[in-house]
Amino acid sequence: MVKETWHPKAYLSGIKNVQLGLRARTRILNVLETHPVDARTIAGEAEMHYGVVVHHLKLLEAEEIVERKGSRAHAWTLTGVGQKRLLNKP
């Protein structure tokens, strides 16, 4: 059995971290690591329902891991808060 690896920022302190939530937040954070985008674009790129994406973005925003920028059709970006990925560099 292959063990899934979650994005380090997907773990939230204020809620119970179940596998479905960790999987959803990992997919969202992987999209946001490439570029700031709106929730609809995240839903398309992560192949998730829009409502699920908005729910998890609000959870991540409450823990200051992501933030909204702009007015309508907010662009979501990562903040510097949270655990960082460990990269193996030669």
The first five atom37 places (N, CA, C, CB, O) and aatype in JSON, in Angstrom:
{
  "aatype": [12, 19, 11, 6, 16, 17, 8, 14, 11, 0, 18, 10, 15, 7, 9, 11, 2, 19, 5, 10, 7, 10, 1, 0, 1, 16, 1, 9, 10, 2, 19, 10, 6, 16, 8, 14, 19, 3, 0, 1, 16, 9, 0, 7, 6, 0, 6, 12, 8, 18, 7, 19, 19, 19, 8, 8, 10, 11, 10, 10, 6, 0, 6, 6, 9, 19, 6, 1, 11, 7, 15, 1, 0, 8, 0, 17, 16, 10, 16, 7, 19, 7, 5, 11, 1, 10, 10, 2, 11, 14],
  "atom_mask": [
    [1, 1, 1, 1, 1],
    [1, 1, 1, 1, 1],
    [1, 1, 1, 1, 1],
    [1, 1, 1, 1, 1],
    [1, 1, 1, 1, 1],
    [1, 1, 1, 1, 1],
    [1, 1, 1, 1, 1],
    [1, 1, 1, 1, 1],
    [1, 1, 1, 1, 1],
    [1, 1, 1, 1, 1],
    [1, 1, 1, 1, 1],
    [1, 1, 1, 1, 1],
    [1, 1, 1, 1, 1],
    [1, 1, 1, 0, 1],
    [1, 1, 1, 1, 1],
    [1, 1, 1, 1, 1],
    [1, 1, 1, 1, 1],
    [1, 1, 1, 1, 1],
    [1, 1, 1, 1, 1],
    [1, 1, 1, 1, 1],
    [1, 1, 1, 0, 1],
    [1, 1, 1, 1, 1],
    [1, 1, 1, 1, 1],
    [1, 1, 1, 1, 1],
    [1, 1, 1, 1, 1],
    [1, 1, 1, 1, 1],
    [1, 1, 1, 1, 1],
    [1, 1, 1, 1, 1],
    [1, 1, 1, 1, 1],
    [1, 1, 1, 1, 1],
    [1, 1, 1, 1, 1],
    [1, 1, 1, 1, 1],
    [1, 1, 1, 1, 1],
    [1, 1, 1, 1, 1],
    [1, 1, 1, 1, 1],
    [1, 1, 1, 1, 1],
    [1, 1, 1, 1, 1],
    [1, 1, 1, 1, 1],
    [1, 1, 1, 1, 1],
    [1, 1, 1, 1, 1],
    [1, 1, 1, 1, 1],
    [1, 1, 1, 1, 1],
    [1, 1, 1, 1, 1],
    [1, 1, 1, 0, 1],
    [1, 1, 1, 1, 1],
    [1, 1, 1, 1, 1],
    [1, 1, 1, 1, 1],
    [1, 1, 1, 1, 1],
    [1, 1, 1, 1, 1],
    [1, 1, 1, 1, 1],
    [1, 1, 1, 0, 1],
    [1, 1, 1, 1, 1],
    [1, 1, 1, 1, 1],
    [1, 1, 1, 1, 1],
    [1, 1, 1, 1, 1],
    [1, 1, 1, 1, 1],
    [1, 1, 1, 1, 1],
    [1, 1, 1, 1, 1],
    [1, 1, 1, 1, 1],
    [1, 1, 1, 1, 1],
    [1, 1, 1, 1, 1],
    [1, 1, 1, 1, 1],
    [1, 1, 1, 1, 1],
    [1, 1, 1, 1, 1],
    [1, 1, 1, 1, 1],
    [1, 1, 1, 1, 1],
    [1, 1, 1, 1, 1],
    [1, 1, 1, 1, 1],
    [1, 1, 1, 1, 1],
    [1, 1, 1, 0, 1],
    [1, 1, 1, 1, 1],
    [1, 1, 1, 1, 1],
    [1, 1, 1, 1, 1],
    [1, 1, 1, 1, 1],
    [1, 1, 1, 1, 1],
    [1, 1, 1, 1, 1],
    [1, 1, 1, 1, 1],
    [1, 1, 1, 1, 1],
    [1, 1, 1, 1, 1],
    [1, 1, 1, 0, 1],
    [1, 1, 1, 1, 1],
    [1, 1, 1, 0, 1],
    [1, 1, 1, 1, 1],
    [1, 1, 1, 1, 1],
    [1, 1, 1, 1, 1],
    [1, 1, 1, 1, 1],
    [1, 1, 1, 1, 1],
    [1, 1, 1, 1, 1],
    [1, 1, 1, 1, 1],
    [1, 1, 1, 1, 1]
  ],
  "atom_positions": [
    [[0.84, -1.17, 0.0], [0.0, 0.0, 0.0], [0.89, 1.25, 0.0], [-0.96, -0.01, 1.22], [1.85, 1.34, 0.76]],
    [[0.55, 2.19, -0.86], [1.31, 3.44, -0.97], [0.74, 4.44, 0.04], [1.25, 4.01, -2.42], [-0.47, 4.67, 0.09]],
    [[1.61, 5.02, 0.83], [1.19, 6.03, 1.81], [1.15, 7.4, 1.14], [2.14, 6.05, 3.04], [2.11, 7.81, 0.49]],
    [[0.02, 8.09, 1.31], [-0.1, 9.42, 0.72], [0.71, 10.42, 1.54], [-1.58, 9.86, 0.65], [0.81, 10.3, 2.76]],
    [[1.27, 11.39, 0.84], [1.97, 12.45, 1.54], [1.16, 13.73, 1.4], [3.43, 12.64, 0.99], [0.71, 14.08, 0.3]],
    [[0.98, 14.41, 2.5], [0.18, 15.63, 2.52], [1.1, 16.83, 2.52], [-0.75, 15.66, 3.75], [2.24, 16.76, 2.98]],
    [[0.6, 17.92, 2.0], [1.32, 19.18, 2.03], [1.45, 19.58, 3.5], [0.59, 20.31, 1.18], [0.47, 19.48, 4.24]],
    [[2.63, 20.03, 3.95], [2.79, 20.37, 5.37], [1.83, 21.45, 5.86], [4.19, 20.83, 5.61], [1.47, 21.45, 7.04]],
    [[1.41, 22.36, 4.99], [0.48, 23.41, 5.4], [-0.97, 22.94, 5.42], [0.62, 24.61, 4.48], [-1.86, 23.7, 5.81]],
    [[-1.24, 21.71, 4.99], [-2.6, 21.18, 4.95], [-3.11, 20.83, 6.34], [-2.67, 19.95, 4.05], [-4.32, 20.74, 6.55]],
    [[-2.2, 20.62, 7.3], [-2.6, 20.31, 8.67], [-3.03, 21.58, 9.38], [-1.43, 19.62, 9.43], [-2.28, 22.56, 9.43]],
    [[-4.26, 21.58, 9.92], [-4.79, 22.75, 10.61], [-4.94, 22.45, 12.09], [-6.14, 23.18, 10.0], [-5.3, 21.33, 12.47]],
    [[-4.66, 23.43, 12.92], [-4.68, 23.2, 14.36], [-6.09, 23.29, 14.95], [-3.79, 24.21, 15.04], [-6.35, 22.68, 15.99]],
    [[-6.99, 24.01, 14.33], [-8.31, 24.24, 14.91], [-9.36, 23.2, 14.57], [0.0, 0.0, 0.0], [-10.48, 23.29, 15.08]],
    [[-9.03, 22.21, 13.74], [-10.02, 21.22, 13.32], [-9.41, 19.83, 13.36], [-10.56, 21.54, 11.91], [-8.19, 19.67, 13.51]],
    [[-10.27, 18.83, 13.22], [-9.79, 17.46, 13.11], [-9.32, 17.25, 11.67], [-10.9, 16.41, 13.51], [-10.06, 17.52, 10.73]],
    [[-8.11, 16.78, 11.49], [-7.53, 16.61, 10.16], [-7.79, 15.21, 9.64], [-6.03, 16.9, 10.18], [-7.0, 14.3, 9.86]],
    [[-8.91, 15.05, 8.94], [-9.25, 13.75, 8.35], [-8.64, 13.66, 6.95], [-10.8, 13.54, 8.3], [-8.27, 14.68, 6.36]],
    [[-8.55, 12.45, 6.43], [-7.88, 12.24, 5.14], [-8.5, 13.03, 3.99], [-7.89, 10.78, 4.79], [-7.78, 13.6, 3.17]],
    [[-9.82, 13.08, 3.93], [-10.46, 13.82, 2.82], [-10.09, 15.3, 2.85], [-11.98, 13.67, 2.89], [-9.81, 15.89, 1.81]],
    [[-10.09, 15.89, 4.04], [-9.73, 17.3, 4.17], [-8.28, 17.54, 3.85], [0.0, 0.0, 0.0], [-7.94, 18.51, 3.16]],
    [[-7.4, 16.66, 4.33], [-5.97, 16.79, 4.03], [-5.72, 16.67, 2.54], [-5.15, 15.73, 4.79], [-4.92, 17.42, 1.98]],
    [[-6.41, 15.73, 1.9], [-6.24, 15.54, 0.46], [-6.7, 16.78, -0.3], [-7.04, 14.3, -0.02], [-6.02, 17.23, -1.23]],
    [[-7.85, 17.34, 0.09], [-8.39, 18.52, -0.59], [-7.47, 19.72, -0.4], [-9.8, 18.85, -0.07], [-7.16, 20.43, -1.35]],
    [[-7.03, 19.95, 0.84], [-6.16, 21.1, 1.1], [-4.8, 20.94, 0.42], [-5.97, 21.29, 2.61], [-4.21, 21.93, -0.02]],
    [[-4.31, 19.72, 0.34], [-3.04, 19.48, -0.36], [-3.17, 19.84, -1.84], [-2.6, 18.01, -0.21], [-2.28, 20.48, -2.4]],
    [[-4.27, 19.44, -2.46], [-4.47, 19.76, -3.88], [-4.58, 21.26, -4.09], [-5.73, 19.06, -4.41], [-4.03, 21.8, -5.06]],
    [[-5.29, 21.95, -3.19], [-5.43, 23.4, -3.29], [-4.08, 24.09, -3.11], [-6.44, 23.92, -2.23], [-3.72, 24.98, -3.89]],
    [[-3.33, 23.68, -2.1], [-2.03, 24.3, -1.82], [-1.03, 24.05, -2.95], [-1.47, 23.79, -0.51], [-0.2, 24.9, -3.25]],
    [[-1.1, 22.88, -3.57], [-0.21, 22.6, -4.71], [-0.49, 23.54, -5.87], [-0.38, 21.15, -5.17], [0.45, 23.96, -6.56]],
    [[-1.75, 23.89, -6.09], [-2.08, 24.86, -7.14], [-1.58, 26.24, -6.75], [-3.61, 24.9, -7.4], [-1.0, 26.95, -7.58]],
    [[-1.78, 26.63, -5.5], [-1.38, 27.97, -5.06], [0.14, 28.13, -5.0], [-1.97, 28.26, -3.69], [0.63, 29.26, -5.06]],
    [[0.89, 27.05, -4.9], [2.35, 27.16, -4.91], [2.86, 27.61, -6.27], [2.98, 25.81, -4.53], [3.94, 28.2, -6.35]],
    [[2.12, 27.35, -7.32], [2.57, 27.73, -8.67], [2.26, 29.18, -9.0], [1.94, 26.83, -9.7], [3.08, 29.88, -9.59]],
    [[1.05, 29.64, -8.6], [0.66, 31.02, -8.91], [-0.6, 31.4, -8.15], [0.43, 31.19, -10.43], [-1.41, 30.53, -7.82]],
    [[-0.79, 32.7, -7.85], [-2.03, 33.16, -7.19], [-3.19, 33.11, -8.2], [-1.86, 34.61, -6.61], [-3.06, 33.61, -9.32]],
    [[-4.31, 32.53, -7.8], [-5.47, 32.4, -8.69], [-6.76, 32.52, -7.89], [-5.44, 31.07, -9.44], [-6.75, 32.51, -6.66]],
    [[-7.88, 32.64, -8.62], [-9.18, 32.71, -7.97], [-9.7, 31.29, -7.68], [-10.18, 33.48, -8.86], [-9.16, 30.31, -8.19]],
    [[-10.74, 31.2, -6.87], [-11.25, 29.91, -6.41], [-11.75, 29.04, -7.57], [-12.37, 30.12, -5.41], [-11.59, 27.82, -7.54]],
    [[-12.36, 29.66, -8.57], [-12.86, 28.88, -9.7], [-11.72, 28.23, -10.48], [-13.69, 29.78, -10.63], [-11.84, 27.08, -10.91]],
    [[-10.65, 28.94, -10.65], [-9.48, 28.39, -11.35], [-8.86, 27.26, -10.53], [-8.44, 29.49, -11.62], [-8.44, 26.24, -11.08]],
    [[-8.79, 27.45, -9.21], [-8.27, 26.4, -8.34], [-9.12, 25.14, -8.49], [-8.25, 26.86, -6.85], [-8.6, 24.04, -8.61]],
    [[-10.44, 25.31, -8.49], [-11.35, 24.18, -8.63], [-11.1, 23.43, -9.94], [-12.81, 24.65, -8.57], [-11.1, 22.2, -9.97]],
    [[-10.88, 24.18, -11.01], [-10.61, 23.54, -12.3], [-9.28, 22.83, -12.33], [0.0, 0.0, 0.0], [-9.19, 21.69, -12.8]],
    [[-8.23, 23.48, -11.84], [-6.9, 22.89, -11.88], [-6.75, 21.72, -10.91], [-5.86, 23.95, -11.57], [-6.02, 20.76, -11.2]],
    [[-7.42, 21.78, -9.77], [-7.33, 20.71, -8.77], [-8.39, 19.63, -9.01], [-7.49, 21.29, -7.37], [-8.41, 18.62, -8.31]],
    [[-9.26, 19.85, -9.99], [-10.35, 18.93, -10.33], [-11.22, 18.64, -9.11], [-9.79, 17.62, -10.89], [-11.46, 17.49, -8.74]],
    [[-11.7, 19.74, -8.5], [-12.56, 19.66, -7.32], [-13.79, 20.53, -7.53], [-11.8, 20.08, -6.04], [-13.8, 21.4, -8.41]],
    [[-14.82, 20.3, -6.73], [-16.01, 21.14, -6.79], [-15.7, 22.51, -6.19], [-17.19, 20.48, -6.05], [-14.94, 22.62, -5.23]],
    [[-16.3, 23.53, -6.77], [-16.08, 24.91, -6.34], [-16.4, 25.1, -4.86], [-16.92, 25.86, -7.18], [-15.62, 25.73, -4.14]],
    [[-17.52, 24.58, -4.39], [-17.92, 24.74, -2.99], [-16.92, 24.13, -2.03], [0.0, 0.0, 0.0], [-16.67, 24.68, -0.96]],
    [[-16.35, 23.0, -2.39], [-15.34, 22.35, -1.56], [-14.09, 23.22, -1.48], [-14.98, 20.95, -2.11], [-13.5, 23.38, -0.41]],
    [[-13.7, 23.78, -2.61], [-12.52, 24.64, -2.65], [-12.73, 25.87, -1.77], [-12.21, 25.07, -4.1], [-11.84, 26.23, -1.0]],
    [[-13.88, 26.51, -1.88], [-14.15, 27.71, -1.08], [-14.16, 27.37, 0.41], [-15.51, 28.34, -1.49], [-13.63, 28.13, 1.22]],
    [[-14.76, 26.24, 0.77], [-14.79, 25.82, 2.17], [-13.37, 25.68, 2.73], [-15.55, 24.49, 2.32], [-13.07, 26.19, 3.8]],
    [[-12.51, 24.99, 2.0], [-11.15, 24.77, 2.49], [-10.29, 26.03, 2.42], [-10.48, 23.66, 1.68], [-9.4, 26.21, 3.25]],
    [[-10.55, 26.9, 1.46], [-9.84, 28.18, 1.43], [-10.18, 29.01, 2.66], [-10.19, 28.96, 0.16], [-9.31, 29.67, 3.22]],
    [[-11.44, 28.98, 3.09], [-11.84, 29.73, 4.29], [-11.18, 29.15, 5.53], [-13.38, 29.73, 4.44], [-10.78, 29.89, 6.43]],
    [[-11.07, 27.81, 5.6], [-10.37, 27.19, 6.73], [-8.9, 27.59, 6.73], [-10.5, 25.65, 6.67], [-8.35, 27.91, 7.78]],
    [[-8.27, 27.57, 5.56], [-6.87, 27.96, 5.45], [-6.69, 29.44, 5.76], [-6.33, 27.64, 4.05], [-5.68, 29.83, 6.35]],
    [[-7.66, 30.27, 5.36], [-7.59, 31.7, 5.63], [-7.72, 31.97, 7.14], [-8.69, 32.46, 4.86], [-7.06, 32.87, 7.66]],
    [[-8.55, 31.21, 7.83], [-8.72, 31.4, 9.27], [-7.42, 31.14, 10.02], [-9.83, 30.47, 9.8], [-7.18, 31.74, 11.07]],
    [[-6.57, 30.26, 9.5], [-5.28, 29.98, 10.13], [-4.15, 30.77, 9.49], [-4.97, 28.49, 10.07], [-2.97, 30.52, 9.74]],
    [[-4.53, 31.73, 8.64], [-3.6, 32.67, 7.99], [-2.56, 31.97, 7.11], [-2.9, 33.49, 9.04], [-1.42, 32.44, 7.0]],
    [[-2.94, 30.86, 6.49], [-2.04, 30.16, 5.58], [-2.2, 30.72, 4.17], [-2.33, 28.64, 5.59], [-1.24, 30.75, 3.39]],
    [[-3.43, 31.16, 3.84], [-3.68, 31.82, 2.56], [-4.35, 33.15, 2.84], [-4.57, 30.94, 1.62], [-4.87, 33.38, 3.93]],
    [[-4.32, 34.04, 1.84], [-5.01, 35.31, 1.96], [-5.61, 35.7, 0.61], [-4.06, 36.42, 2.47], [-5.14, 35.28, -0.44]],
    [[-6.67, 36.51, 0.69], [-7.33, 37.01, -0.53], [-6.73, 38.35, -0.91], [-8.87, 37.13, -0.34], [-6.38, 39.16, -0.05]],
    [[-6.63, 38.56, -2.19], [-6.18, 39.86, -2.69], [-7.15, 40.31, -3.77], [-4.71, 39.8, -3.24], [-7.67, 39.5, -4.54]],
    [[-7.39, 41.6, -3.82], [-8.28, 42.14, -4.85], [-9.73, 42.15, -4.41], [0.0, 0.0, 0.0], [-10.06, 41.72, -3.31]],
    [[-10.59, 42.64, -5.31], [-12.01, 42.69, -5.0], [-12.69, 41.42, -5.5], [-12.67, 43.95, -5.63], [-12.19, 40.32, -5.25]],
    [[-13.78, 41.54, -6.2], [-14.51, 40.36, -6.68], [-13.58, 39.45, -7.45], [-15.7, 40.77, -7.56], [-12.62, 39.9, -8.08]],
    [[-13.87, 38.17, -7.4], [-13.0, 37.12, -7.96], [-11.61, 37.25, -7.34], [-12.91, 37.22, -9.53], [-10.6, 37.43, -8.02]],
    [[-11.6, 37.16, -6.02], [-10.37, 37.31, -5.25], [-9.28, 36.39, -5.76], [-10.63, 37.04, -3.77], [-9.54, 35.23, -6.1]],
    [[-8.08, 36.91, -5.81], [-6.92, 36.06, -6.1], [-6.41, 35.55, -4.77], [-5.8, 36.84, -6.89], [-6.12, 36.34, -3.87]],
    [[-6.29, 34.26, -4.61], [-5.8, 33.64, -3.38], [-4.31, 33.41, -3.5], [-6.54, 32.31, -3.08], [-3.83, 32.97, -4.54]],
    [[-3.57, 33.72, -2.43], [-2.13, 33.52, -2.42], [-1.72, 32.88, -1.1], [-1.38, 34.86, -2.63], [-2.43, 32.97, -0.1]],
    [[-0.57, 32.23, -1.11], [-0.01, 31.67, 0.11], [0.67, 32.77, 0.92], [0.99, 30.55, -0.21], [1.26, 33.69, 0.35]],
    [[0.58, 32.67, 2.22], [1.33, 33.57, 3.09], [2.59, 32.82, 3.53], [0.47, 34.03, 4.34], [2.8, 31.68, 3.12]],
    [[3.4, 33.43, 4.32], [4.6, 32.76, 4.8], [4.36, 31.92, 6.04], [0.0, 0.0, 0.0], [5.29, 31.32, 6.57]],
    [[3.11, 31.87, 6.51], [2.78, 31.16, 7.74], [2.66, 29.66, 7.47], [1.46, 31.71, 8.35], [2.24, 29.26, 6.38]],
    [[3.02, 28.86, 8.44], [2.84, 27.41, 8.34], [4.15, 26.69, 8.1], [0.0, 0.0, 0.0], [5.2, 27.3, 7.91]],
    [[4.05, 25.38, 8.13], [5.23, 24.54, 7.93], [5.69, 24.63, 6.49], [4.94, 23.09, 8.32], [4.88, 24.79, 5.58]],
    [[6.98, 24.52, 6.29], [7.55, 24.57, 4.95], [7.84, 23.16, 4.46], [8.83, 25.43, 4.93], [8.04, 22.25, 5.27]],
    [[7.87, 22.99, 3.16], [8.25, 21.71, 2.57], [9.75, 21.52, 2.73], [7.85, 21.63, 1.07], [10.52, 22.47, 2.63]],
    [[10.15, 20.3, 2.97], [11.58, 19.98, 2.99], [11.95, 19.47, 1.61], [11.92, 18.93, 4.11], [11.39, 18.49, 1.13]],
    [[12.9, 20.12, 0.99], [13.31, 19.73, -0.36], [14.68, 19.08, -0.3], [13.31, 20.95, -1.31], [15.58, 19.56, 0.39]],
    [[14.81, 18.0, -1.03], [16.11, 17.34, -1.14], [16.88, 17.97, -2.28], [15.95, 15.8, -1.36], [16.58, 17.73, -3.45]],
    [[17.86, 18.77, -1.95], [18.68, 19.41, -2.98], [20.08, 18.82, -2.91], [18.72, 20.98, -2.8], [20.65, 18.66, -1.83]],
    [[20.63, 18.49, -4.07], [21.99, 17.9, -4.07], [23.06, 18.88, -3.67], [22.32, 17.35, -5.43], [24.24, 18.52, -3.62]]
  ]
}
